[in-house]
Structures are given as structure tokens and as C-alpha cells.
Amino acid sequence: MKELERSQWLRQDQIEELQWKNLELLVEHAYLNVPFYREQFQKLGLHPKDFNHFEDMAKFPILRKGDVRDNFRKMIATNTNTKNLILQSTGGSTGEPMRFYNTRSKVDWNRAALTRGFRWASIEIGEKGVQFVGSVLEAKGARKLAFKMKNLLIRRRYIPARNLSSERMRQMASMLKRLRPTYIWSYTSVLHRFAEFLKEEEINDICPKAIITSSDMLYPHYRELIEKQFKCEAFDNYSSKEFAVSSECEHHNYHIYAENVFVEFVRNGSGVKKGMGNVIVTDLRNFGFPLIRYQVGDVGSVKFGTCPCGRGLPMMEGVEGRISDFIITPAGEFISGTNVTAWFRDLIGISVFQVEQLERDYLVFNFVPNDKFTQEEIDLLVERVKRKYLDDEVEIETRLLKEIKPSLSGKRRPVIQRLCSEV
């Protein structure tokens, strides 16, 4: 933790030097000790000495989830102590879940980076917090005791939020009133739905110092409602099961945890300096199961310049969403989930919506209506969307549903596109 507190204030060129040293060590280690990468080096006729600059990383192929699944055993470093490996898996929001190993050391670096990100939101170690989770991990024996002790030490309470029924959200509100946490940490869509419920029920006395959102998109209208309802700022964190990548500082710029990860933005196989690209991450701390140039499944972009906070850590513009959150027009243009959700922002007769894209020229708008619903409002929406954002050849089917269920983790995705896996 002390190391990361110090390094964030280094100049950008000093951080890049530190990052490159970590990257050099990882590349050489992968060549010498990881069968999968050794085979890749040999197949491409490459050697670690061929990597001298950040740009040289493009010589190495992008790693996709399917590659990890197909080569799982070969990706374990032969010189690692298996007792230090922790088996984990992704949630499977883009398809089949992927298993991978983290090392205990990597988990510690991740935790330190996240703790530093919390401090950017003025949340100090030991302040009382609540985290909404899809489910509480099952543990037995010594692991269960260790889990409880850790949570007592960091003063964080876990509240399952998978089933967001009205009754369940009332219980959650009562718990928060009783616990009076300094901060709330949650999946973004879960917290947004909870904020909607609190507003509807006129429950206005849950006022933490800060909100931490993560794991799905913090759309502008989500942030607006969350901050207004809880009467505090929301700070977004960009992380996945595989990596902790970046957090917003006090000026709401996303700073990349450059000591732990190397992030690229790639489109059509090439790095992009401007505009959106696939988020490609190399984990600089996991030597037991290295993930080098791993495609996360999200789309984002770099941010240039310096931040008023004074940190030398590189910045990104945040994430535009998962690739499956983008609508693809018949002309091949990508419309981000942020822009798609804006289409529905002013609807007064709809409680919940979700857009599904099955073909380039076929969309489904799913709606949960409320007592102010009118068909005229929906017809005008469809006409406006086709005229301003799509075209007449796109068919839009509308469906009225009693509910739109969230995923098993509790997330609710406003856009689901089923056509492609990368931009």
C-alpha cells in the first residue's frame, strides 16, 4: 500500500519506466516458464529481446477468453507454487464463464490498488461500509472464520442484492438506516434500481459520504439519480474478475493502475490514440497464470493531458460499455450503450426498458409500463429513433412485459447486442 501511495505522485515518465520494467520481467518469465506463451514465442519467431518498447507488445497476439479456456493447463507457470494459486472464474456475461488462477500476491496488489482508489473518494481504511453483492461467498471452517475476521477488521458489511423485489429493497433500506455506513459499494445497475425505489418510496434519509460503483456502466442519468438520491458524489471503479484497472479520482478522471496493469486500446488489430478501441489488458502482477494482451470484452479510449489532482498515472476516458452493449447499424457504425440509453431518458410511461439487437436491421425494445403508459409515446419514440439514429430499413419490434429480470449477479443490462465480440 505504501508503495502505491508513493508511486501515484511520480511523473508520468517515471511511472512508464516502472511499468516497462514490470512488463519486461513478465515477458521474460512467460517465455521461460509458461508453456502456452513459450509455444506462442516459437510459433511467431519471437524472443523477449525483441520487446524493447511499449509499441513492441503489438507483436504478440491478443489473448481471448476462448484461448484461456482451450489452454488452461498450459497457462500455469511451471515454477509457481500451486499452494499460492486461487482458482476464480468470470461471471460469463459475454458467454461461457472462464476459469483462471490468481496468485495471492496479485490479489494483495489488487486490494491495495482498490484501497488507494477508495482514498481518492475520501474513504479511509477502516471506515464503515456496505457492499451490495450478487451473492455472499460460501465458506466453511477456517476460511469462513478468516472471511468474517477480515470483514470485521475492514468494517464492511455484505448485503445480497440479487432479488430486487420491493420487499427486499425495503429490507435493504432498513439495514442501511440501522448501519449508517460511510460508503456504499455496488454494481451500478443494482444501485440505480435501488435509488429509483428510494425515490418512489420517498425514503430520503440514507446519506453516506460517498458511493462507489463498479462492474457495469455508470451512465450519466444513473450518476445523476444516484448522487441526488444519496446526497453525495459517486466515484466509478473499472474492474473485472480478472483485473482492477482504474478508478475515478476526486476530479472524476479515470486513472489507470499502471503499476499493476498495462492497458491498450485496439481497433481492427491496431492501437488507437484517438477514438474507441477494444480494451486490452496485461496483468503485471500475476506470474502464476499470466494474462498478456487479454481482451476484456469492453470498449474504451485513452485520455491525454494531466489531471488537476497532480497524479502521474495515465488516464482513460472511462469505458463505453461491453462490446455487447453497442448497437451496430446496417452501415456498420457502432452506437454506444450510453447513447442508446439516452433515447429512453424522457419516457414517463415506462419503468424499465431493455434493447435487444438480433440482426443489424432488427431491434427489439422491451418495456415494463407504468400507470402513465400510452402507446402514442412508444410510437413517437420508435419514429424518432429511426429518423435520427438509424434508418427506415431497421425494423423495431416493441414488447410490453411484466418484468425484465436482471442477470444472476443482480445486474440489469439496458442493451444486449448478439452480433459481434469486438470492434
PLY file of the C-alpha trace (Angstrom):
ply
format ascii 1.0
element vertex 423
property float x
property float y
property float z
element edge 422
property int vertex1
property int vertex2
end_header
0.00 0.00 0.00
2.81 2.41 0.88
4.47 1.70 -2.47
1.32 2.58 -4.42
0.71 5.68 -2.33
4.21 6.85 -3.27
4.24 5.87 -6.94
0.98 7.66 -7.86
2.78 11.00 -7.39
5.69 10.16 -9.69
6.00 11.94 -13.03
4.37 10.19 -15.97
7.75 9.25 -17.49
8.85 7.75 -14.16
5.67 5.67 -13.96
6.21 4.50 -17.54
9.76 3.44 -16.64
8.45 1.47 -13.66
5.71 -0.07 -15.78
8.14 -1.11 -18.52
10.45 -2.84 -16.02
7.49 -4.87 -14.75
6.45 -5.66 -18.31
9.98 -6.81 -19.26
10.08 -9.16 -16.26
6.67 -10.60 -17.16
7.54 -11.21 -20.83
10.79 -13.00 -19.95
9.05 -15.05 -17.26
6.29 -16.09 -19.67
8.87 -17.17 -22.25
10.87 -19.23 -19.76
8.17 -20.71 -17.54
4.72 -20.73 -19.19
4.21 -23.47 -21.83
1.43 -21.63 -23.67
3.49 -18.48 -24.16
6.67 -20.40 -24.97
4.78 -22.05 -27.84
3.49 -18.64 -28.99
7.00 -17.15 -28.99
8.34 -20.08 -31.01
5.41 -20.03 -33.44
5.94 -16.32 -34.15
9.75 -16.49 -34.16
9.97 -14.06 -31.25
12.26 -13.76 -28.23
11.99 -11.48 -25.16
14.90 -9.43 -26.55
12.55 -8.38 -29.39
10.49 -6.36 -26.90
12.15 -3.01 -26.21
9.29 -0.50 -26.22
5.59 -0.47 -25.34
4.75 -0.48 -29.05
6.52 -3.85 -29.40
3.73 -5.52 -27.43
1.66 -5.38 -30.62
3.94 -8.13 -31.99
2.21 -10.53 -29.62
-1.30 -11.80 -30.45
-4.34 -10.72 -28.48
-5.45 -13.28 -25.89
-9.17 -14.09 -25.89
-11.28 -15.94 -23.37
-11.51 -18.93 -25.69
-7.69 -19.15 -25.79
-7.60 -19.31 -21.99
-10.30 -21.98 -21.84
-8.60 -24.10 -24.52
-5.11 -23.82 -22.98
-5.93 -23.64 -19.29
-3.25 -26.08 -18.04
-0.57 -24.71 -20.35
-1.04 -21.22 -18.92
0.06 -22.18 -15.41
3.69 -21.22 -14.79
5.82 -24.30 -14.20
7.85 -22.57 -11.49
4.86 -21.43 -9.41
3.89 -22.88 -6.05
0.38 -24.21 -6.65
-0.50 -23.50 -3.00
-0.33 -19.82 -3.89
-2.86 -20.14 -6.73
-6.50 -19.16 -6.22
-8.99 -20.55 -8.74
-11.50 -17.96 -9.94
-13.91 -17.53 -12.84
-15.56 -14.71 -14.75
-19.30 -14.14 -14.48
-19.94 -15.20 -18.07
-21.80 -12.02 -19.11
-20.32 -12.32 -22.61
-20.89 -16.06 -22.90
-19.39 -19.09 -21.17
-17.59 -18.33 -17.87
-13.79 -18.53 -17.99
-11.68 -20.10 -15.26
-8.28 -18.70 -14.37
-5.86 -18.53 -11.44
-4.82 -15.53 -9.41
-1.80 -15.61 -7.13
-2.08 -14.48 -3.53
0.48 -11.76 -4.24
-1.58 -10.47 -7.19
-4.72 -10.37 -5.01
-2.81 -8.27 -2.47
-1.69 -5.81 -5.16
-5.28 -5.62 -6.45
-6.61 -4.95 -2.97
-4.00 -2.24 -2.40
-4.90 -0.53 -5.70
-8.62 -0.62 -4.88
-7.94 0.75 -1.39
-5.97 3.60 -2.94
-8.90 4.26 -5.28
-11.24 4.42 -2.29
-8.98 7.03 -0.70
-9.40 9.16 -3.84
-13.09 9.21 -2.86
-12.07 10.28 0.70
-12.81 6.82 2.11
-10.12 5.76 4.57
-9.20 2.24 5.67
-11.50 1.10 8.47
-14.44 3.39 7.70
-17.76 1.58 7.96
-19.06 0.42 4.59
-21.71 -1.68 2.91
-21.29 -3.63 -0.31
-24.26 -4.86 -2.34
-23.32 -8.20 -3.88
-24.97 -10.76 -6.15
-24.38 -13.42 -3.51
-22.28 -13.87 -0.39
-19.45 -16.33 -0.89
-19.96 -19.66 0.80
-17.07 -20.63 3.04
-16.51 -23.28 5.66
-14.22 -23.88 8.61
-11.07 -21.80 8.76
-11.92 -19.96 5.52
-15.29 -18.90 6.94
-13.64 -17.63 10.11
-10.96 -15.77 8.11
-13.66 -14.22 5.91
-15.59 -12.97 8.95
-12.44 -11.66 10.65
-11.35 -9.75 7.55
-14.76 -8.09 7.24
-14.73 -7.17 10.93
-11.31 -5.57 10.53
-12.22 -3.53 7.46
-15.73 -2.85 8.83
-17.52 -3.82 5.62
-20.92 -5.49 5.61
-22.08 -7.54 2.63
-25.76 -7.32 1.64
-27.08 -9.74 -1.02
-28.93 -7.79 -3.70
-29.74 -10.38 -6.34
-33.51 -10.27 -5.86
-34.56 -6.62 -6.03
-38.21 -7.03 -5.14
-39.94 -4.15 -3.37
-39.94 -6.10 -0.11
-36.25 -6.91 -0.43
-35.35 -3.27 -1.14
-37.35 -2.18 1.92
-35.24 -4.57 3.98
-32.07 -3.16 2.41
-33.19 0.38 3.23
-33.88 -0.59 6.86
-30.44 -2.20 7.15
-28.74 0.90 5.78
-30.63 3.15 8.20
-29.51 0.95 11.07
-25.90 0.54 9.94
-25.37 4.17 8.80
-22.37 3.32 6.56
-19.83 5.90 5.48
-19.93 4.49 1.94
-21.93 2.11 -0.26
-20.21 -0.03 -2.91
-22.35 -1.75 -5.51
-22.93 -2.93 -9.05
-24.01 0.25 -10.82
-27.32 -1.05 -12.19
-28.28 -2.51 -8.79
-27.65 0.81 -7.06
-29.54 2.72 -9.74
-32.59 0.50 -9.31
-32.35 0.86 -5.52
-32.13 4.65 -5.88
-35.25 4.59 -8.07
-37.06 2.63 -5.35
-35.97 5.03 -2.60
-37.18 7.97 -4.67
-40.55 6.29 -5.34
-40.98 5.46 -1.64
-39.76 8.92 -0.55
-37.01 7.39 1.60
-34.56 10.28 1.70
-32.54 9.74 4.88
-29.83 7.35 3.62
-26.87 9.69 3.21
-23.40 8.11 3.04
-20.25 10.15 2.48
-19.57 8.57 -0.90
-20.85 5.99 -3.39
-18.55 3.55 -5.20
-19.94 1.99 -8.38
-18.38 -0.84 -10.35
-18.86 -3.82 -12.67
-21.26 -2.20 -15.16
-21.83 1.17 -16.81
-22.35 4.34 -14.81
-24.50 6.11 -17.40
-24.89 9.89 -16.95
-28.53 9.59 -15.91
-27.60 6.80 -13.48
-24.99 9.06 -11.85
-27.44 11.98 -11.71
-30.13 9.99 -9.88
-27.72 8.18 -7.55
-25.97 11.38 -6.46
-29.24 13.25 -5.99
-30.89 10.44 -4.01
-27.95 9.73 -1.70
-26.84 13.38 -1.49
-23.17 12.60 -2.17
-20.75 12.08 -5.03
-20.47 8.77 -6.89
-16.99 7.51 -7.84
-16.76 4.87 -10.53
-14.31 1.98 -10.44
-13.43 -0.03 -13.55
-12.64 -3.59 -12.56
-13.43 -7.14 -13.56
-12.86 -10.54 -12.01
-9.55 -10.69 -13.87
-8.17 -7.21 -13.05
-8.60 -3.99 -11.15
-7.93 -1.44 -13.90
-8.80 2.13 -12.90
-10.77 4.42 -10.59
-12.07 7.97 -10.65
-10.11 10.47 -8.60
-11.62 13.47 -6.82
-11.80 15.26 -10.19
-13.66 12.29 -11.72
-10.88 11.37 -14.13
-10.21 7.65 -14.52
-6.60 6.91 -13.51
-5.19 3.57 -14.64
-3.45 1.44 -12.01
-0.33 1.49 -14.16
1.86 -0.19 -11.53
-0.32 -3.31 -11.83
-1.63 -3.34 -15.41
-0.65 -2.25 -18.91
-3.70 -1.12 -20.89
-4.03 -0.78 -24.67
-6.94 0.34 -26.85
-7.05 -1.63 -30.09
-9.30 -1.41 -33.14
-9.02 -3.56 -36.25
-5.84 -5.07 -34.81
-4.00 -1.76 -34.33
-3.57 0.52 -31.34
-5.68 3.66 -31.40
-4.65 7.03 -29.98
-7.99 8.64 -30.74
-11.48 7.19 -30.58
-12.79 3.93 -29.22
-10.94 0.63 -29.13
-11.15 -2.79 -27.53
-9.71 -2.70 -24.01
-6.63 -4.97 -23.94
-5.03 -5.56 -20.52
-1.75 -7.15 -19.48
-1.58 -8.14 -15.81
1.83 -7.15 -14.43
1.37 -8.92 -11.07
0.08 -12.40 -11.88
3.17 -14.51 -12.60
1.41 -17.78 -11.75
-1.15 -17.54 -14.56
-0.09 -14.65 -16.78
-2.70 -12.85 -18.88
-0.81 -10.97 -21.59
-2.71 -8.72 -24.02
-6.01 -10.09 -22.79
-9.22 -8.82 -24.42
-11.54 -7.93 -21.57
-14.63 -7.54 -23.76
-15.08 -3.79 -23.14
-14.66 -0.73 -25.34
-12.88 2.41 -24.12
-10.43 5.12 -25.09
-7.30 6.83 -23.83
-7.38 10.31 -22.28
-4.44 12.62 -22.80
-3.22 15.53 -20.70
-2.71 15.93 -16.97
-5.21 15.80 -14.15
-5.64 18.68 -11.66
-5.16 16.12 -8.88
-1.43 16.04 -9.75
-1.08 12.25 -10.11
1.21 10.99 -12.85
-0.88 7.89 -13.50
-2.17 7.63 -17.10
-5.85 8.27 -17.73
-8.63 6.73 -19.77
-11.97 8.21 -20.81
-13.79 5.55 -18.89
-15.48 2.65 -20.61
-18.19 2.99 -23.23
-19.51 -0.41 -22.23
-19.10 -4.04 -23.11
-18.88 -4.73 -26.81
-22.26 -6.42 -26.46
-23.66 -3.07 -25.14
-23.25 -1.44 -28.58
-25.87 -1.31 -31.29
-24.49 -1.90 -34.81
-26.20 -0.05 -37.66
-26.67 -1.60 -41.14
-23.81 0.67 -42.29
-21.50 -0.91 -39.68
-21.40 2.04 -37.30
-21.33 1.44 -33.54
-23.74 3.27 -31.20
-22.64 3.04 -27.58
-24.90 1.90 -24.76
-24.56 5.39 -23.24
-26.12 6.94 -26.35
-28.76 4.22 -26.66
-29.98 4.70 -23.09
-30.37 8.43 -23.80
-33.10 7.56 -26.33
-35.36 6.50 -23.46
-34.46 9.08 -20.85
-37.59 11.26 -21.17
-40.18 8.48 -21.26
-42.72 8.94 -18.49
-44.85 5.84 -19.11
-42.03 3.30 -18.82
-40.49 1.96 -15.61
-37.82 -0.30 -17.15
-36.53 -0.81 -20.69
-34.10 -3.08 -22.49
-32.92 -3.11 -26.10
-32.02 -6.37 -27.85
-30.33 -6.48 -31.23
-30.77 -9.76 -33.07
-29.75 -8.58 -36.57
-28.29 -5.35 -37.93
-31.71 -4.42 -39.25
-33.79 -5.83 -36.37
-34.13 -4.44 -32.84
-36.47 -5.34 -30.01
-37.49 -2.70 -27.47
-38.68 -4.39 -24.26
-40.69 -2.23 -21.87
-42.19 -2.56 -18.42
-45.00 0.04 -18.47
-46.32 2.05 -15.53
-49.71 3.68 -14.95
-48.75 6.64 -17.19
-48.13 4.45 -20.21
-49.51 5.40 -23.62
-48.95 3.67 -26.94
-48.58 7.07 -28.57
-45.42 7.77 -26.55
-43.87 4.48 -27.75
-44.84 5.10 -31.39
-43.27 8.56 -31.29
-40.10 7.11 -29.73
-39.74 4.49 -32.47
-40.33 7.06 -35.21
-37.74 9.45 -33.68
-35.08 6.76 -33.18
-35.39 5.52 -36.75
-35.32 9.06 -38.17
-32.44 10.46 -36.10
-30.22 7.48 -35.28
-30.99 4.54 -37.57
-32.96 4.41 -40.82
-36.22 3.08 -42.23
-34.75 -0.31 -43.16
-34.28 -1.16 -39.47
-37.29 -2.95 -38.03
-38.08 -2.15 -34.39
-40.39 -4.51 -32.53
-41.85 -3.32 -29.21
-42.85 -5.67 -26.43
-44.67 -4.88 -23.18
-43.54 -7.12 -20.32
-44.48 -7.52 -16.67
-40.80 -7.52 -15.69
-37.29 -7.58 -17.11
-35.25 -9.85 -14.93
-31.65 -8.97 -14.05
-28.81 -11.45 -14.50
-27.96 -13.95 -11.77
-25.42 -11.47 -10.35
-28.13 -8.83 -9.97
-27.03 -6.65 -12.91
-29.62 -5.33 -15.36
-28.25 -4.68 -18.85
-30.12 -1.97 -20.80
-28.61 -3.08 -24.11
-27.89 -6.61 -25.35
-26.30 -6.99 -28.78
-25.74 -10.53 -30.04
-23.84 -9.96 -33.30
-20.12 -9.45 -32.65
-17.44 -9.77 -29.97
-15.11 -6.86 -30.85
-14.98 -3.51 -32.63
0 1
1 2
2 3
3 4
4 5
5 6
6 7
7 8
8 9
9 10
10 11
11 12
12 13
13 14
14 15
15 16
16 17
17 18
18 19
19 20
20 21
21 22
22 23
23 24
24 25
25 26
26 27
27 28
28 29
29 30
30 31
31 32
32 33
33 34
34 35
35 36
36 37
37 38
38 39
39 40
40 41
41 42
42 43
43 44
44 45
45 46
46 47
47 48
48 49
49 50
50 51
51 52
52 53
53 54
54 55
55 56
56 57
57 58
58 59
59 60
60 61
61 62
62 63
63 64
64 65
65 66
66 67
67 68
68 69
69 70
70 71
71 72
72 73
73 74
74 75
75 76
76 77
77 78
78 79
79 80
80 81
81 82
82 83
83 84
84 85
85 86
86 87
87 88
88 89
89 90
90 91
91 92
92 93
93 94
94 95
95 96
96 97
97 98
98 99
99 100
100 101
101 102
102 103
103 104
104 105
105 106
106 107
107 108
108 109
109 110
110 111
111 112
112 113
113 114
114 115
115 116
116 117
117 118
118 119
119 120
120 121
121 122
122 123
123 124
124 125
125 126
126 127
127 128
128 129
129 130
130 131
131 132
132 133
133 134
134 135
135 136
136 137
137 138
138 139
139 140
140 141
141 142
142 143
143 144
144 145
145 146
146 147
147 148
148 149
149 150
150 151
151 152
152 153
153 154
154 155
155 156
156 157
157 158
158 159
159 160
160 161
161 162
162 163
163 164
164 165
165 166
166 167
167 168
168 169
169 170
170 171
171 172
172 173
173 174
174 175
175 176
176 177
177 178
178 179
179 180
180 181
181 182
182 183
183 184
184 185
185 186
186 187
187 188
188 189
189 190
190 191
191 192
192 193
193 194
194 195
195 196
196 197
197 198
198 199
199 200
200 201
201 202
202 203
203 204
204 205
205 206
206 207
207 208
208 209
209 210
210 211
211 212
212 213
213 214
214 215
215 216
216 217
217 218
218 219
219 220
220 221
221 222
222 223
223 224
224 225
225 226
226 227
227 228
228 229
229 230
230 231
231 232
232 233
233 234
234 235
235 236
236 237
237 238
238 239
239 240
240 241
241 242
242 243
243 244
244 245
245 246
246 247
247 248
248 249
249 250
250 251
251 252
252 253
253 254
254 255
255 256
256 257
257 258
258 259
259 260
260 261
261 262
262 263
263 264
264 265
265 266
266 267
267 268
268 269
269 270
270 271
271 272
272 273
273 274
274 275
275 276
276 277
277 278
278 279
279 280
280 281
281 282
282 283
283 284
284 285
285 286
286 287
287 288
288 289
289 290
290 291
291 292
292 293
293 294
294 295
295 296
296 297
297 298
298 299
299 300
300 301
301 302
302 303
303 304
304 305
305 306
306 307
307 308
308 309
309 310
310 311
311 312
312 313
313 314
314 315
315 316
316 317
317 318
318 319
319 320
320 321
321 322
322 323
323 324
324 325
325 326
326 327
327 328
328 329
329 330
330 331
331 332
332 333
333 334
334 335
335 336
336 337
337 338
338 339
339 340
340 341
341 342
342 343
343 344
344 345
345 346
346 347
347 348
348 349
349 350
350 351
351 352
352 353
353 354
354 355
355 356
356 357
357 358
358 359
359 360
360 361
361 362
362 363
363 364
364 365
365 366
366 367
367 368
368 369
369 370
370 371
371 372
372 373
373 374
374 375
375 376
376 377
377 378
378 379
379 380
380 381
381 382
382 383
383 384
384 385
385 386
386 387
387 388
388 389
389 390
390 391
391 392
392 393
393 394
394 395
395 396
396 397
397 398
398 399
399 400
400 401
401 402
402 403
403 404
404 405
405 406
406 407
407 408
408 409
409 410
410 411
411 412
412 413
413 414
414 415
415 416
416 417
417 418
418 419
419 420
420 421
421 422
